[in-house]
Amino acid sequence: MGKSGNAPGVHTGMDLLAAAEVSKGMAENLLKAFEGLPDDAVLRLEIRDFGVWLIDPTVGAPMFIGSMHPPFQKGNCH
């Protein structure tokens, strides 16, 4: 199970499974990925060593959204 990380007023008892710090540039990259897609489109984000990747189901190729630092250690979310 993931690490519990609850701030006051946030749903308690829910495990933190993954986290990423997102910069404005990363958010802009994510928004660009939605351009030309239907309004109900869903894209998959993957958090991997040193970065966040977006998987476009229409292409199947990963798109680099941005780097993360420090990297997660297995079993330890920040």
C-alpha positions in Angstrom: 0.0 0.0 0.0 1.0 3.6 -0.5 2.0 6.0 2.2 -0.8 7.9 3.9 -0.3 11.6 3.4 -3.2 13.7 4.6 -3.3 17.4 5.2 -5.9 18.7 7.6 -9.3 18.8 6.0 -8.4 16.4 3.2 -10.0 13.0 3.0 -8.6 10.9 5.7 -7.8 7.2 5.4 -6.9 7.4 1.8 -3.4 6.1 0.8 -1.2 8.4 -1.3 -0.2 6.2 -4.3 1.8 8.7 -6.4 2.6 12.4 -6.5 4.3 14.9 -8.8 5.1 18.5 -8.6 3.8 20.3 -11.7 5.3 23.5 -13.1 3.4 25.9 -15.3 5.4 24.6 -18.3 4.4 21.0 -17.5 0.7 22.1 -17.3 1.0 23.9 -20.6 2.5 20.8 -22.2 -0.4 18.8 -20.9 -2.9 21.2 -22.3 -1.2 21.1 -25.7 -1.7 17.4 -25.8 -5.4 17.9 -25.7 -5.4 20.2 -28.7 -7.4 18.6 -31.6 -8.8 15.9 -29.4 -12.5 15.5 -28.6 -13.8 17.3 -25.5 -14.3 13.9 -23.7 -10.8 12.7 -24.5 -8.8 11.1 -21.7 -5.0 10.9 -21.6 -2.9 8.8 -19.2 -0.2 10.3 -17.1 2.7 8.0 -16.0 5.1 9.0 -13.2 8.4 7.4 -13.9 12.0 7.9 -12.8 12.9 11.6 -13.2 9.7 12.5 -15.0 6.1 12.7 -15.9 5.0 11.2 -19.2 1.7 11.4 -21.0 0.5 8.5 -23.1 -1.7 9.4 -26.0 -4.0 6.5 -26.7 -4.5 7.5 -30.4 -0.7 7.3 -31.0 0.4 5.0 -28.2 3.7 6.9 -28.0 4.8 8.6 -24.7 5.2 12.4 -24.6 7.6 13.8 -22.0 5.7 16.4 -19.9 8.5 17.4 -17.5 11.2 16.2 -15.2 10.9 15.6 -11.4 13.5 15.9 -8.8 14.3 14.4 -6.5 13.2 11.0 -8.0 10.9 8.8 -6.0 12.4 5.9 -4.2 10.4 2.7 -4.6 7.7 2.6 -1.8 8.4 6.1 -0.7 6.2 9.0 -2.1 7.2 12.5 -1.1 
